[in-house]
């Protein structure tokens, strides 16, 4: 299946995305978590038009 991993800025807007082929939703989530770093505030995973996963990191400390 084809998935779109969309990484998010602090305001929730898209920062970048890429497409990947995975055998399951769980594999797509594992890939997204491994790529998610301090540069991005969160990630959304879409399969077609359907959002199957959405994660926002907790607020950054002041």
Sine and cosine of phi, psi and omega as CSV:
sin_phi,cos_phi,sin_psi,cos_psi,sin_omega,cos_omega
0.00,0.00,0.49,-0.87,0.02,-1.00
-0.99,-0.13,0.73,-0.69,0.01,-1.00
-0.82,-0.57,0.53,-0.85,0.14,-0.99
-0.93,-0.36,0.85,-0.52,0.07,-1.00
-0.98,-0.19,0.88,-0.47,-0.07,-1.00
-0.90,-0.43,0.90,-0.43,-0.01,-1.00
-1.00,-0.01,0.62,-0.78,-0.20,-0.98
-0.91,-0.41,0.53,-0.85,0.12,-0.99
-0.99,0.16,0.08,-1.00,0.02,-1.00
-0.84,0.54,-0.56,0.83,-0.02,-1.00
-1.00,0.09,0.06,1.00,0.02,-1.00
1.00,0.01,-0.09,1.00,0.01,-1.00
-0.98,0.19,0.44,-0.90,-0.02,-1.00
-0.92,0.40,0.71,-0.70,0.08,-1.00
-0.99,-0.15,-0.68,0.73,0.05,-1.00
-0.24,-0.97,0.23,-0.97,0.05,-1.00
-0.48,-0.88,0.32,-0.95,0.16,-0.99
-0.52,-0.86,0.35,-0.94,0.00,-1.00
-0.98,-0.22,0.56,-0.83,0.03,-1.00
-0.54,-0.84,0.42,-0.91,0.09,-1.00
-0.98,-0.20,0.78,-0.62,0.01,-1.00
-0.69,-0.72,0.38,-0.93,0.01,-1.00
-1.00,0.04,-0.25,0.97,-0.02,-1.00
-0.38,-0.93,0.26,-0.97,0.09,-1.00
-0.87,0.50,-0.65,0.76,-0.02,-1.00
-0.88,0.47,-0.63,0.78,0.03,-1.00
-0.92,0.40,-0.65,0.76,0.04,-1.00
-0.89,0.46,-0.66,0.75,0.04,-1.00
-0.90,0.44,-0.66,0.75,0.01,-1.00
-0.89,0.45,-0.66,0.75,0.03,-1.00
-0.90,0.44,-0.71,0.70,-0.01,-1.00
-0.88,0.48,-0.70,0.72,0.00,-1.00
-0.90,0.43,-0.57,0.82,-0.01,-1.00
-0.95,0.30,-0.45,0.90,-0.01,-1.00
-1.00,0.02,-0.51,0.86,-0.02,-1.00
-0.86,0.51,0.80,-0.60,-0.01,-1.00
-0.68,-0.74,-0.18,-0.98,-0.05,-1.00
-0.90,0.43,-0.32,0.95,-0.04,-1.00
-0.94,0.33,-0.46,0.89,-0.09,-1.00
-0.91,-0.42,0.52,-0.86,-0.02,-1.00
-1.00,0.01,-0.30,0.95,-0.03,-1.00
-0.06,-1.00,-0.08,-1.00,-0.02,-1.00
-0.52,-0.85,0.55,-0.84,0.19,-0.98
-0.83,-0.55,0.62,-0.78,0.07,-1.00
-0.88,-0.47,0.79,-0.61,0.02,-1.00
-0.88,-0.47,0.66,-0.76,0.18,-0.98
-0.91,-0.41,0.97,-0.24,-0.15,-0.99
0.93,0.36,-0.80,-0.60,0.01,-1.00
-1.00,-0.07,-0.11,0.99,-0.11,-0.99
-1.00,-0.05,0.81,-0.58,0.12,-0.99
-0.97,0.23,0.87,-0.49,-0.01,-1.00
-0.97,-0.24,-0.23,0.97,-0.01,-1.00
-0.37,-0.93,0.63,-0.77,0.02,-1.00
-0.58,-0.81,0.81,-0.58,0.02,-1.00
-0.69,-0.73,0.76,-0.65,0.13,-0.99
-0.89,-0.46,0.73,-0.69,0.06,-1.00
-0.94,0.34,0.41,-0.91,0.04,-1.00
-0.90,0.43,0.36,-0.93,-0.06,-1.00
-0.84,0.54,0.56,-0.83,0.01,-1.00
-0.96,0.29,0.63,-0.77,0.01,-1.00
-0.92,0.39,0.53,-0.85,0.02,-1.00
-0.99,0.11,0.00,0.00,0.00,0.00
